[in-house]
Amino acid sequence: MKALKTKGLFAAASLVATGSVFAHPGHEHSSSFMTGFSHPMGGLDHLLAMVAIGLWAASIGGRALWAIPVAFVVTMLLGGGLAVAGLNVPFVEQGILLSVIILGALVLFAKRLPTAVCVAIAGGFALFHGAAHGMEMPLSANGLQYALGFALATAGLHVVGLGVGQVMAKIGTPLATRISGSLIATAGLFLAFA
């Protein structure tokens, strides 16, 4: 038993040491995943839009619970690929800010649209978010690892929004979801005019 504890401590210490080694210059490929993962978390506009997608999907329910977030992540990866390939996606920042405002408003007004329309809206906005991620990818980063990082972070934020939205629905507080939508839309307006 003591040998097992010692091996467990050694494994934990190795993981911690590995992280600190990757923090030093020269290990850019090793940190590509974490750079991509942290990108959606680093900007309030990205963060708000990702959570809004989850809240909106939760407020609609049914197939929208998975279809809207999946459409967002897949199209975001496409947008990132376009940017990395050197193709210009116009009005990226404006599209991102508009996504925060519109998605917040959709949550605020509990707008129920056909799932296909919701998927198209989510995908349209995701293209801008993906292009921003792709344009801001460090030149030394491993593109696949970077994309995997920002895709997983985005999916995680969608899950947070889905979870919060479903909890609010279960405890019978749809007003709280609407208030969340108004805060997101207002924050988007603030970011647009700040």
DOVODREN-578573 format. One record per atom (N, C-alpha, C): residue number from 1; residue in one letter; atom name; x, y, z. Coordinates in nm, 4 decimals. Layout:
REM residues N
   i aa at     east    north       up
 NUM  A CA        X        Y        Z
...
END
This chain:
REM residues 194
   i aa at     east    north       up
   1  M  N   0.0824  -0.1189   0.0000
   1  M CA   0.0000   0.0000   0.0000
   1  M  C   0.0869   0.1253   0.0000
   2  K  N   0.1977   0.1217   0.0777
   2  K CA   0.2871   0.2361   0.0849
   2  K  C   0.3518   0.2620  -0.0523
   3  A  N   0.3875   0.1546  -0.1224
   3  A CA   0.4472   0.1687  -0.2557
   3  A  C   0.3479   0.2326  -0.3523
   4  L  N   0.2196   0.1973  -0.3404
   4  L CA   0.1164   0.2552  -0.4257
   4  L  C   0.1013   0.4042  -0.3993
   5  K  N   0.1045   0.4443  -0.2709
   5  K CA   0.0952   0.5866  -0.2366
   5  K  C   0.2161   0.6623  -0.2907
   6  T  N   0.3335   0.6023  -0.2795
   6  T CA   0.4561   0.6658  -0.3279
   6  T  C   0.4484   0.6858  -0.4793
   7  K  N   0.4030   0.5823  -0.5510
   7  K CA   0.3887   0.5942  -0.6970
   7  K  C   0.2858   0.7009  -0.7333
   8  G  N   0.1759   0.7082  -0.6572
   8  G CA   0.0739   0.8099  -0.6823
   8  G  C   0.1282   0.9503  -0.6609
   9  L  N   0.2063   0.9693  -0.5541
   9  L CA   0.2682   1.0991  -0.5279
   9  L  C   0.3681   1.1350  -0.6370
  10  F  N   0.4447   1.0349  -0.6818
  10  F CA   0.5417   1.0578  -0.7886
  10  F  C   0.4694   1.0985  -0.9177
  11  A  N   0.3603   1.0303  -0.9495
  11  A CA   0.2839   1.0628  -1.0713
  11  A  C   0.2266   1.2040  -1.0625
  12  A  N   0.1708   1.2407  -0.9459
  12  A CA   0.1157   1.3755  -0.9283
  12  A  C   0.2249   1.4811  -0.9402
  13  A  N   0.3403   1.4562  -0.8791
  13  A CA   0.4519   1.5504  -0.8877
  13  A  C   0.5006   1.5647  -1.0318
  14  S  N   0.5009   1.4544  -1.1051
  14  S CA   0.5429   1.4590  -1.2455
  14  S  C   0.4491   1.5451  -1.3283
  15  L  N   0.3186   1.5311  -1.3040
  15  L CA   0.2219   1.6132  -1.3772
  15  L  C   0.2400   1.7602  -1.3474
  16  V  N   0.2601   1.7941  -1.2208
  16  V CA   0.2804   1.9340  -1.1833
  16  V  C   0.4088   1.9866  -1.2458
  17  A  N   0.5149   1.9084  -1.2398
  17  A CA   0.6426   1.9498  -1.2980
  17  A  C   0.6309   1.9668  -1.4485
  18  T  N   0.5556   1.8788  -1.5128
  18  T CA   0.5373   1.8880  -1.6568
  18  T  C   0.4732   2.0202  -1.6937
  19  G  N   0.3716   2.0622  -1.6204
  19  G CA   0.3064   2.1900  -1.6473
  19  G  C   0.4013   2.3067  -1.6338
  20  S  N   0.4887   2.3038  -1.5325
  20  S CA   0.5819   2.4141  -1.5154
  20  S  C   0.6898   2.4141  -1.6230
  21  V  N   0.7277   2.2973  -1.6723
  21  V CA   0.8247   2.2914  -1.7809
  21  V  C   0.7659   2.3533  -1.9063
  22  F  N   0.6379   2.3250  -1.9346
  22  F CA   0.5740   2.3792  -2.0539
  22  F  C   0.5577   2.5300  -2.0463
  23  A  N   0.5665   2.5872  -1.9285
  23  A CA   0.5513   2.7312  -1.9148
  23  A  C   0.6748   2.8064  -1.9628
  24  H  N   0.7848   2.7381  -1.9871
  24  H CA   0.9075   2.8031  -2.0314
  24  H  C   0.9110   2.8113  -2.1833
  25  P  N   0.9784   2.9135  -2.2381
  25  P CA   0.9877   2.9278  -2.3832
  25  P  C   1.0505   2.8049  -2.4474
  26  G  N   1.0111   2.7812  -2.5727
  26  G CA   1.0663   2.6680  -2.6447
  26  G  C   0.9750   2.5476  -2.6445
  27  H  N   0.8645   2.5550  -2.5728
  27  H CA   0.7696   2.4432  -2.5655
  27  H  C   0.6339   2.4855  -2.6219
  28  E  N   0.6364   2.5699  -2.7249
  28  E CA   0.5126   2.6269  -2.7783
  28  E  C   0.4154   2.5195  -2.8254
  29  H  N   0.4677   2.4145  -2.8906
  29  H CA   0.3773   2.3099  -2.9391
  29  H  C   0.3085   2.2404  -2.8232
  30  S  N   0.3791   2.2238  -2.7134
  30  S CA   0.3208   2.1579  -2.5976
  30  S  C   0.2091   2.2413  -2.5367
  31  S  N   0.2210   2.3720  -2.5489
  31  S CA   0.1203   2.4579  -2.4873
  31  S  C   0.0118   2.5002  -2.5861
  32  S  N   0.0152   2.4498  -2.7080
  32  S CA  -0.0839   2.4896  -2.8087
  32  S  C  -0.2261   2.4598  -2.7648
  33  F  N  -0.2475   2.3434  -2.7044
  33  F CA  -0.3811   2.3078  -2.6581
  33  F  C  -0.4293   2.4087  -2.5545
  34  M  N  -0.3451   2.4394  -2.4560
  34  M CA  -0.3860   2.5317  -2.3495
  34  M  C  -0.4038   2.6737  -2.4023
  35  T  N  -0.3246   2.7142  -2.5003
  35  T CA  -0.3418   2.8460  -2.5606
  35  T  C  -0.4783   2.8528  -2.6283
  36  G  N  -0.5127   2.7493  -2.7034
  36  G CA  -0.6438   2.7440  -2.7671
  36  G  C  -0.7563   2.7362  -2.6659
  37  F  N  -0.7353   2.6567  -2.5599
  37  F CA  -0.8374   2.6396  -2.4568
  37  F  C  -0.8650   2.7709  -2.3840
  38  S  N  -0.7614   2.8485  -2.3604
  38  S CA  -0.7793   2.9724  -2.2844
  38  S  C  -0.8351   3.0863  -2.3693
  39  H  N  -0.8259   3.0756  -2.5013
  39  H CA  -0.8692   3.1866  -2.5864
  39  H  C  -1.0167   3.2238  -2.5680
  40  P  N  -1.1117   3.1296  -2.5710
  40  P CA  -1.2510   3.1690  -2.5501
  40  P  C  -1.2769   3.2241  -2.4095
  41  M  N  -1.1934   3.1846  -2.3135
  41  M CA  -1.2117   3.2294  -2.1758
  41  M  C  -1.1564   3.3705  -2.1544
  42  G  N  -1.0667   3.4123  -2.2436
  42  G CA  -0.9959   3.5381  -2.2230
  42  G  C  -1.0714   3.6619  -2.2652
  43  G  N  -1.1753   3.6479  -2.3426
  43  G CA  -1.2502   3.7649  -2.3884
  43  G  C  -1.3936   3.7574  -2.3401
  44  L  N  -1.4410   3.8642  -2.2802
  44  L CA  -1.5776   3.8666  -2.2281
  44  L  C  -1.6797   3.8435  -2.3390
  45  D  N  -1.6514   3.8959  -2.4579
  45  D CA  -1.7449   3.8775  -2.5687
  45  D  C  -1.7604   3.7298  -2.6047
  46  H  N  -1.6487   3.6579  -2.6140
  46  H CA  -1.6559   3.5145  -2.6438
  46  H  C  -1.7273   3.4402  -2.5306
  47  L  N  -1.6886   3.4690  -2.4106
  47  L CA  -1.7437   3.4014  -2.2927
  47  L  C  -1.8962   3.4171  -2.2865
  48  L  N  -1.9438   3.5399  -2.3031
  48  L CA  -2.0879   3.5663  -2.2964
  48  L  C  -2.1643   3.4954  -2.4081
  49  A  N  -2.1094   3.4986  -2.5285
  49  A CA  -2.1776   3.4333  -2.6410
  49  A  C  -2.1860   3.2826  -2.6206
  50  M  N  -2.0784   3.2219  -2.5695
  50  M CA  -2.0781   3.0763  -2.5497
  50  M  C  -2.1809   3.0343  -2.4456
  51  V  N  -2.1880   3.1082  -2.3352
  51  V CA  -2.2866   3.0769  -2.2309
  51  V  C  -2.4276   3.1026  -2.2835
  52  A  N  -2.4448   3.2096  -2.3607
  52  A CA  -2.5768   3.2408  -2.4173
  52  A  C  -2.6266   3.1293  -2.5084
  53  I  N  -2.5362   3.0694  -2.5857
  53  I CA  -2.5754   2.9567  -2.6715
  53  I  C  -2.6358   2.8452  -2.5863
  54  G  N  -2.5703   2.8134  -2.4758
  54  G CA  -2.6218   2.7087  -2.3875
  54  G  C  -2.7540   2.7457  -2.3241
  55  L  N  -2.7656   2.8690  -2.2763
  55  L CA  -2.8918   2.9150  -2.2163
  55  L  C  -3.0049   2.9102  -2.3181
  56  W  N  -2.9768   2.9554  -2.4400
  56  W CA  -3.0786   2.9579  -2.5449
  56  W  C  -3.1224   2.8164  -2.5803
  57  A  N  -3.0260   2.7264  -2.5971
  57  A CA  -3.0596   2.5872  -2.6290
  57  A  C  -3.1423   2.5245  -2.5174
  58  A  N  -3.1065   2.5540  -2.3927
  58  A CA  -3.1812   2.4989  -2.2790
  58  A  C  -3.3238   2.5534  -2.2751
  59  S  N  -3.3406   2.6795  -2.3108
  59  S CA  -3.4747   2.7383  -2.3075
  59  S  C  -3.5648   2.6802  -2.4163
  60  I  N  -3.5062   2.6320  -2.5249
  60  I CA  -3.5845   2.5708  -2.6332
  60  I  C  -3.6107   2.4241  -2.6035
  61  G  N  -3.5061   2.3535  -2.5571
  61  G CA  -3.5210   2.2121  -2.5229
  61  G  C  -3.5225   2.1220  -2.6450
  62  G  N  -3.5559   1.9963  -2.6234
  62  G CA  -3.5632   1.8978  -2.7312
  62  G  C  -3.4316   1.8817  -2.8044
  63  R  N  -3.4414   1.8709  -2.9374
  63  R CA  -3.3215   1.8537  -3.0202
  63  R  C  -3.2278   1.9725  -3.0124
  64  A  N  -3.2821   2.0886  -2.9806
  64  A CA  -3.2002   2.2099  -2.9725
  64  A  C  -3.0930   2.1986  -2.8654
  65  L  N  -3.1165   2.1150  -2.7638
  65  L CA  -3.0191   2.0985  -2.6554
  65  L  C  -2.8819   2.0578  -2.7074
  66  W  N  -2.8794   1.9760  -2.8098
  66  W CA  -2.7509   1.9346  -2.8655
  66  W  C  -2.7228   1.9977  -3.0013
  67  A  N  -2.8283   2.0239  -3.0801
  67  A CA  -2.8085   2.0712  -3.2176
  67  A  C  -2.7466   2.2109  -3.2228
  68  I  N  -2.7919   2.3005  -3.1373
  68  I CA  -2.7398   2.4374  -3.1402
  68  I  C  -2.5921   2.4398  -3.0979
  69  P  N  -2.5558   2.3818  -2.9827
  69  P CA  -2.4135   2.3830  -2.9466
  69  P  C  -2.3234   2.3098  -3.0464
  70  V  N  -2.3686   2.1964  -3.0981
  70  V CA  -2.2863   2.1226  -3.1947
  70  V  C  -2.2669   2.2050  -3.3214
  71  A  N  -2.3734   2.2677  -3.3699
  71  A CA  -2.3618   2.3519  -3.4897
  71  A  C  -2.2638   2.4659  -3.4655
  72  F  N  -2.2684   2.5223  -3.3456
  72  F CA  -2.1777   2.6327  -3.3144
  72  F  C  -2.0327   2.5851  -3.3179
  73  V  N  -2.0039   2.4761  -3.2494
  73  V CA  -1.8655   2.4283  -3.2413
  73  V  C  -1.8129   2.3881  -3.3792
  74  V  N  -1.8932   2.3161  -3.4567
  74  V CA  -1.8486   2.2701  -3.5890
  74  V  C  -1.8229   2.3898  -3.6808
  75  T  N  -1.9141   2.4856  -3.6830
  75  T CA  -1.8966   2.6013  -3.7712
  75  T  C  -1.7836   2.6907  -3.7218
  76  M  N  -1.7648   2.6969  -3.5909
  76  M CA  -1.6537   2.7738  -3.5354
  76  M  C  -1.5208   2.7149  -3.5825
  77  L  N  -1.5095   2.5834  -3.5843
  77  L CA  -1.3883   2.5188  -3.6345
  77  L  C  -1.3667   2.5522  -3.7821
  78  L  N  -1.4743   2.5563  -3.8588
  78  L CA  -1.4654   2.5941  -3.9998
  78  L  C  -1.4138   2.7376  -4.0117
  79  G  N  -1.4678   2.8290  -3.9315
  79  G CA  -1.4223   2.9679  -3.9339
  79  G  C  -1.2757   2.9801  -3.8967
  80  G  N  -1.2332   2.9019  -3.7973
  80  G CA  -1.0924   2.9017  -3.7594
  80  G  C  -1.0042   2.8513  -3.8722
  81  G  N  -1.0499   2.7471  -3.9397
  81  G CA  -0.9749   2.6931  -4.0526
  81  G  C  -0.9633   2.7924  -4.1678
  82  L  N  -1.0715   2.8658  -4.1941
  82  L CA  -1.0679   2.9671  -4.2995
  82  L  C  -0.9642   3.0751  -4.2687
  83  A  N  -0.9629   3.1197  -4.1423
  83  A CA  -0.8678   3.2241  -4.1025
  83  A  C  -0.7239   3.1745  -4.1111
  84  V  N  -0.6998   3.0530  -4.0648
  84  V CA  -0.5647   2.9974  -4.0695
  84  V  C  -0.5198   2.9799  -4.2154
  85  A  N  -0.6143   2.9471  -4.3029
  85  A CA  -0.5819   2.9308  -4.4450
  85  A  C  -0.5593   3.0647  -4.5151
  86  G  N  -0.5802   3.1746  -4.4434
  86  G CA  -0.5547   3.3066  -4.4998
  86  G  C  -0.6749   3.3712  -4.5659
  87  L  N  -0.7916   3.3072  -4.5571
  87  L CA  -0.9114   3.3669  -4.6147
  87  L  C  -0.9666   3.4711  -4.5196
  88  N  N  -1.0086   3.5819  -4.5743
  88  N CA  -1.0568   3.6937  -4.4940
  88  N  C  -1.2057   3.6788  -4.4645
  89  V  N  -1.2397   3.6750  -4.3376
  89  V CA  -1.3799   3.6782  -4.2952
  89  V  C  -1.4057   3.8222  -4.2525
  90  P  N  -1.4883   3.8952  -4.3278
  90  P CA  -1.5073   4.0374  -4.2957
  90  P  C  -1.5899   4.0586  -4.1687
  91  F  N  -1.5666   4.1733  -4.1066
  91  F CA  -1.6453   4.2201  -3.9905
  91  F  C  -1.6441   4.1218  -3.8734
  92  V  N  -1.5285   4.0634  -3.8450
  92  V CA  -1.5196   3.9622  -3.7393
  92  V  C  -1.5590   4.0204  -3.6039
  93  E  N  -1.4982   4.1306  -3.5652
  93  E CA  -1.5279   4.1877  -3.4327
  93  E  C  -1.6735   4.2321  -3.4232
  94  Q  N  -1.7245   4.2927  -3.5293
  94  Q CA  -1.8647   4.3352  -3.5295
  94  Q  C  -1.9584   4.2150  -3.5204
  95  G  N  -1.9237   4.1079  -3.5902
  95  G CA  -2.0044   3.9859  -3.5852
  95  G  C  -2.0062   3.9240  -3.4468
  96  I  N  -1.8906   3.9276  -3.3797
  96  I CA  -1.8832   3.8724  -3.2445
  96  I  C  -1.9684   3.9554  -3.1488
  97  L  N  -1.9550   4.0883  -3.1565
  97  L CA  -2.0357   4.1741  -3.0680
  97  L  C  -2.1847   4.1601  -3.0981
  98  L  N  -2.2188   4.1513  -3.2249
  98  L CA  -2.3589   4.1319  -3.2618
  98  L  C  -2.4105   3.9990  -3.2085
  99  S  N  -2.3250   3.8969  -3.2079
  99  S CA  -2.3672   3.7658  -3.1561
  99  S  C  -2.4029   3.7749  -3.0081
 100  V  N  -2.3244   3.8505  -2.9315
 100  V CA  -2.3531   3.8650  -2.7887
 100  V  C  -2.4883   3.9335  -2.7700
 101  I  N  -2.5105   4.0395  -2.8442
 101  I CA  -2.6357   4.1161  -2.8309
 101  I  C  -2.7558   4.0318  -2.8742
 102  I  N  -2.7473   3.9719  -2.9914
 102  I CA  -2.8608   3.8950  -3.0461
 102  I  C  -2.8873   3.7693  -2.9636
 103  L  N  -2.7814   3.6961  -2.9290
 103  L CA  -2.8027   3.5745  -2.8492
 103  L  C  -2.8603   3.6095  -2.7119
 104  G  N  -2.8114   3.7172  -2.6515
 104  G CA  -2.8686   3.7623  -2.5248
 104  G  C  -3.0159   3.7974  -2.5401
 105  A  N  -3.0497   3.8647  -2.6499
 105  A CA  -3.1895   3.9011  -2.6749
 105  A  C  -3.2762   3.7777  -2.6991
 106  L  N  -3.2232   3.6782  -2.7680
 106  L CA  -3.2989   3.5551  -2.7906
 106  L  C  -3.3291   3.4839  -2.6587
 107  V  N  -3.2333   3.4876  -2.5659
 107  V CA  -3.2562   3.4295  -2.4331
 107  V  C  -3.3563   3.5161  -2.3559
 108  L  N  -3.3381   3.6469  -2.3621
 108  L CA  -3.4273   3.7402  -2.2909
 108  L  C  -3.5727   3.7206  -2.3319
 109  F  N  -3.5972   3.7147  -2.4604
 109  F CA  -3.7347   3.7042  -2.5088
 109  F  C  -3.7826   3.5603  -2.5228
 110  A  N  -3.6996   3.4644  -2.4788
 110  A CA  -3.7332   3.3215  -2.4845
 110  A  C  -3.7858   3.2863  -2.6232
 111  K  N  -3.7131   3.3308  -2.7243
 111  K CA  -3.7561   3.3144  -2.8628
 111  K  C  -3.7451   3.1687  -2.9057
 112  R  N  -3.8591   3.1112  -2.9410
 112  R CA  -3.8644   2.9730  -2.9898
 112  R  C  -3.8799   2.9751  -3.1413
 113  L  N  -3.7758   2.9319  -3.2057
 113  L CA  -3.7735   2.9231  -3.3509
 113  L  C  -3.7542   2.7775  -3.3879
 114  P  N  -3.7837   2.7394  -3.5125
 114  P CA  -3.7536   2.6018  -3.5540
 114  P  C  -3.6057   2.5713  -3.5324
 115  T  N  -3.5774   2.4482  -3.4981
 115  T CA  -3.4396   2.4094  -3.4674
 115  T  C  -3.3455   2.4405  -3.5833
 116  A  N  -3.3897   2.4201  -3.7057
 116  A CA  -3.3034   2.4478  -3.8216
 116  A  C  -3.2663   2.5956  -3.8284
 117  V  N  -3.3582   2.6828  -3.7951
 117  V CA  -3.3306   2.8271  -3.7950
 117  V  C  -3.2320   2.8601  -3.6825
 118  C  N  -3.2516   2.7996  -3.5664
 118  C CA  -3.1606   2.8204  -3.4533
 118  C  C  -3.0194   2.7748  -3.4874
 119  V  N  -3.0093   2.6606  -3.5536
 119  V CA  -2.8793   2.6066  -3.5947
 119  V  C  -2.8120   2.7030  -3.6925
 120  A  N  -2.8898   2.7587  -3.7861
 120  A CA  -2.8344   2.8532  -3.8835
 120  A  C  -2.7858   2.9805  -3.8139
 121  I  N  -2.8621   3.0314  -3.7181
 121  I CA  -2.8212   3.1514  -3.6442
 121  I  C  -2.6928   3.1230  -3.5667
 122  A  N  -2.6909   3.0120  -3.4941
 122  A CA  -2.5730   2.9761  -3.4154
 122  A  C  -2.4517   2.9578  -3.5065
 123  G  N  -2.4702   2.8895  -3.6172
 123  G CA  -2.3605   2.8673  -3.7110
 123  G  C  -2.3090   2.9958  -3.7720
 124  G  N  -2.3999   3.0853  -3.8051
 124  G CA  -2.3586   3.2143  -3.8618
 124  G  C  -2.2695   3.2920  -3.7664
 125  F  N  -2.3095   3.2976  -3.6409
 125  F CA  -2.2281   3.3690  -3.5429
 125  F  C  -2.0984   3.2942  -3.5122
 126  A  N  -2.1038   3.1625  -3.5149
 126  A CA  -1.9849   3.0816  -3.4853
 126  A  C  -1.8733   3.1059  -3.5859
 127  L  N  -1.9098   3.1349  -3.7093
 127  L CA  -1.8097   3.1617  -3.8117
 127  L  C  -1.7192   3.2779  -3.7695
 128  F  N  -1.7794   3.3841  -3.7130
 128  F CA  -1.7015   3.4992  -3.6675
 128  F  C  -1.6112   3.4625  -3.5494
 129  H  N  -1.6671   3.3884  -3.4547
 129  H CA  -1.5874   3.3482  -3.3381
 129  H  C  -1.4704   3.2599  -3.3805
 130  G  N  -1.4955   3.1671  -3.4706
 130  G CA  -1.3892   3.0792  -3.5188
 130  G  C  -1.2821   3.1552  -3.5949
 131  A  N  -1.3243   3.2517  -3.6773
 131  A CA  -1.2271   3.3318  -3.7520
 131  A  C  -1.1374   3.4089  -3.6557
 132  A  N  -1.1953   3.4615  -3.5484
 132  A CA  -1.1146   3.5339  -3.4493
 132  A  C  -1.0136   3.4402  -3.3839
 133  H  N  -1.0581   3.3205  -3.3490
 133  H CA  -0.9656   3.2235  -3.2885
 133  H  C  -0.8529   3.1902  -3.3863
 134  G  N  -0.8880   3.1685  -3.5116
 134  G CA  -0.7876   3.1336  -3.6117
 134  G  C  -0.6900   3.2468  -3.6387
 135  M  N  -0.7395   3.3707  -3.6464
 135  M CA  -0.6518   3.4846  -3.6724
 135  M  C  -0.5557   3.5098  -3.5563
 136  E  N  -0.5971   3.4744  -3.4361
 136  E CA  -0.5146   3.5022  -3.3189
 136  E  C  -0.4309   3.3820  -3.2749
 137  M  N  -0.4298   3.2780  -3.3555
 137  M CA  -0.3473   3.1618  -3.3230
 137  M  C  -0.1999   3.2002  -3.3363
 138  P  N  -0.1196   3.1723  -3.2334
 138  P CA   0.0241   3.2021  -3.2441
 138  P  C   0.0871   3.1250  -3.3602
 139  L  N   0.1810   3.1879  -3.4274
 139  L CA   0.2457   3.1246  -3.5425
 139  L  C   0.3164   2.9950  -3.5054
 140  S  N   0.3628   2.9868  -3.3812
 140  S CA   0.4364   2.8679  -3.3394
 140  S  C   0.3456   2.7563  -3.2883
 141  A  N   0.2156   2.7816  -3.2833
 141  A CA   0.1235   2.6833  -3.2260
 141  A  C   0.0978   2.5681  -3.3225
 142  N  N   0.0697   2.4532  -3.2669
 142  N CA   0.0238   2.3381  -3.3435
 142  N  C  -0.1251   2.3614  -3.3691
 143  G  N  -0.1631   2.3780  -3.4948
 143  G CA  -0.2997   2.4153  -3.5302
 143  G  C  -0.4053   2.3179  -3.4817
 144  L  N  -0.3774   2.1893  -3.4916
 144  L CA  -0.4743   2.0888  -3.4498
 144  L  C  -0.4966   2.0935  -3.2990
 145  Q  N  -0.3869   2.1040  -3.2236
 145  Q CA  -0.3993   2.1119  -3.0781
 145  Q  C  -0.4689   2.2411  -3.0356
 146  Y  N  -0.4352   2.3511  -3.1009
 146  Y CA  -0.4964   2.4801  -3.0713
 146  Y  C  -0.6470   2.4740  -3.0972
 147  A  N  -0.6865   2.4184  -3.2121
 147  A CA  -0.8286   2.4064  -3.2473
 147  A  C  -0.9021   2.3164  -3.1492
 148  L  N  -0.8399   2.2060  -3.1119
 148  L CA  -0.9014   2.1172  -3.0139
 148  L  C  -0.9224   2.1908  -2.8822
 149  G  N  -0.8252   2.2720  -2.8426
 149  G CA  -0.8364   2.3487  -2.7187
 149  G  C  -0.9524   2.4455  -2.7219
 150  F  N  -0.9632   2.5267  -2.8281
 150  F CA  -1.0725   2.6244  -2.8279
 150  F  C  -1.2076   2.5585  -2.8511
 151  A  N  -1.2099   2.4449  -2.9200
 151  A CA  -1.3366   2.3737  -2.9383
 151  A  C  -1.3863   2.3156  -2.8059
 152  L  N  -1.2953   2.2551  -2.7294
 152  L CA  -1.3359   2.1980  -2.6000
 152  L  C  -1.3760   2.3064  -2.5000
 153  A  N  -1.3048   2.4176  -2.4996
 153  A CA  -1.3411   2.5272  -2.4097
 153  A  C  -1.4792   2.5811  -2.4453
 154  T  N  -1.5042   2.5964  -2.5742
 154  T CA  -1.6344   2.6459  -2.6200
 154  T  C  -1.7451   2.5490  -2.5811
 155  A  N  -1.7228   2.4205  -2.6057
 155  A CA  -1.8226   2.3199  -2.5684
 155  A  C  -1.8469   2.3220  -2.4177
 156  G  N  -1.7415   2.3391  -2.3402
 156  G CA  -1.7563   2.3467  -2.1945
 156  G  C  -1.8400   2.4656  -2.1519
 157  L  N  -1.8188   2.5802  -2.2170
 157  L CA  -1.9002   2.6983  -2.1843
 157  L  C  -2.0456   2.6781  -2.2262
 158  H  N  -2.0666   2.6091  -2.3383
 158  H CA  -2.2036   2.5759  -2.3783
 158  H  C  -2.2695   2.4886  -2.2716
 159  V  N  -2.1953   2.3920  -2.2207
 159  V CA  -2.2489   2.3020  -2.1175
 159  V  C  -2.2836   2.3810  -1.9910
 160  V  N  -2.2024   2.4790  -1.9560
 160  V CA  -2.2337   2.5636  -1.8398
 160  V  C  -2.3673   2.6343  -1.8629
 161  G  N  -2.3825   2.6951  -1.9806
 161  G CA  -2.5084   2.7620  -2.0129
 161  G  C  -2.6264   2.6663  -2.0135
 162  L  N  -2.6065   2.5477  -2.0721
 162  L CA  -2.7125   2.4459  -2.0726
 162  L  C  -2.7508   2.4064  -1.9302
 163  G  N  -2.6502   2.3828  -1.8475
 163  G CA  -2.6754   2.3412  -1.7091
 163  G  C  -2.7498   2.4468  -1.6311
 164  V  N  -2.7037   2.5706  -1.6406
 164  V CA  -2.7705   2.6803  -1.5691
 164  V  C  -2.9140   2.6952  -1.6196
 165  G  N  -2.9312   2.6913  -1.7510
 165  G CA  -3.0652   2.7051  -1.8086
 165  G  C  -3.1587   2.5940  -1.7655
 166  Q  N  -3.1084   2.4714  -1.7609
 166  Q CA  -3.1931   2.3594  -1.7209
 166  Q  C  -3.2263   2.3636  -1.5719
 167  V  N  -3.1300   2.4052  -1.4907
 167  V CA  -3.1575   2.4181  -1.3476
 167  V  C  -3.2637   2.5248  -1.3247
 168  M  N  -3.2510   2.6370  -1.3941
 168  M CA  -3.3504   2.7440  -1.3794
 168  M  C  -3.4890   2.6971  -1.4223
 169  A  N  -3.4942   2.6174  -1.5289
 169  A CA  -3.6229   2.5653  -1.5755
 169  A  C  -3.6824   2.4680  -1.4743
 170  K  N  -3.5986   2.3830  -1.4141
 170  K CA  -3.6477   2.2834  -1.3183
 170  K  C  -3.7000   2.3464  -1.1903
 171  I  N  -3.6349   2.4526  -1.1465
 171  I CA  -3.6814   2.5156  -1.0224
 171  I  C  -3.7890   2.6207  -1.0493
 172  G  N  -3.8281   2.6294  -1.1758
 172  G CA  -3.9405   2.7162  -1.2110
 172  G  C  -3.9090   2.8643  -1.2070
 173  T  N  -3.7889   2.9001  -1.2511
 173  T CA  -3.7527   3.0413  -1.2542
 173  T  C  -3.7117   3.0844  -1.3951
 174  P  N  -3.8053   3.0784  -1.4910
 174  P CA  -3.7693   3.1221  -1.6260
 174  P  C  -3.7340   3.2707  -1.6296
 175  L  N  -3.7833   3.3452  -1.5303
 175  L CA  -3.7501   3.4871  -1.5232
 175  L  C  -3.5993   3.5048  -1.5038
 176  A  N  -3.5367   3.4168  -1.4264
 176  A CA  -3.3918   3.4247  -1.4043
 176  A  C  -3.3166   3.4047  -1.5358
 177  T  N  -3.3661   3.3137  -1.6201
 177  T CA  -3.3035   3.2932  -1.7502
 177  T  C  -3.3176   3.4189  -1.8348
 178  R  N  -3.4344   3.4787  -1.8315
 178  R CA  -3.4574   3.6008  -1.9089
 178  R  C  -3.3695   3.7154  -1.8581
 179  I  N  -3.3550   3.7238  -1.7284
 179  I CA  -3.2672   3.8270  -1.6723
 179  I  C  -3.1233   3.8032  -1.7183
 180  S  N  -3.0817   3.6760  -1.7210
 180  S CA  -2.9480   3.6426  -1.7708
 180  S  C  -2.9320   3.6890  -1.9152
 181  G  N  -3.0343   3.6663  -1.9957
 181  G CA  -3.0309   3.7111  -2.1348
 181  G  C  -3.0200   3.8621  -2.1458
 182  S  N  -3.0937   3.9331  -2.0601
 182  S CA  -3.0869   4.0800  -2.0652
 182  S  C  -2.9485   4.1294  -2.0243
 183  L  N  -2.8886   4.0640  -1.9261
 183  L CA  -2.7540   4.1033  -1.8830
 183  L  C  -2.6519   4.0780  -1.9942
 184  I  N  -2.6672   3.9652  -2.0638
 184  I CA  -2.5758   3.9329  -2.1737
 184  I  C  -2.5915   4.0350  -2.2867
 185  A  N  -2.7165   4.0642  -2.3260
 185  A CA  -2.7399   4.1609  -2.4338
 185  A  C  -2.6892   4.2992  -2.3955
 186  T  N  -2.7132   4.3393  -2.2715
 186  T CA  -2.6675   4.4703  -2.2247
 186  T  C  -2.5155   4.4772  -2.2245
 187  A  N  -2.4512   4.3696  -2.1788
 187  A CA  -2.3041   4.3648  -2.1806
 187  A  C  -2.2524   4.3756  -2.3234
 188  G  N  -2.3214   4.3110  -2.4176
 188  G CA  -2.2823   4.3188  -2.5576
 188  G  C  -2.2926   4.4619  -2.6098
 189  L  N  -2.3996   4.5325  -2.5728
 189  L CA  -2.4148   4.6728  -2.6128
 189  L  C  -2.3045   4.7582  -2.5523
 190  F  N  -2.2745   4.7324  -2.4266
 190  F CA  -2.1679   4.8065  -2.3590
 190  F  C  -2.0342   4.7847  -2.4302
 191  L  N  -2.0039   4.6585  -2.4619
 191  L CA  -1.8786   4.6269  -2.5310
 191  L  C  -1.8734   4.6915  -2.6698
 192  A  N  -1.9887   4.7005  -2.7364
 192  A CA  -1.9936   4.7581  -2.8707
 192  A  C  -1.9675   4.9078  -2.8678
 193  F  N  -2.0105   4.9744  -2.7632
 193  F CA  -1.9983   5.1199  -2.7592
 193  F  C  -1.8925   5.1691  -2.6607
 194  A  N  -1.8191   5.0763  -2.5996
 194  A CA  -1.7162   5.1167  -2.5029
 194  A  C  -1.5886   5.1576  -2.5705
END
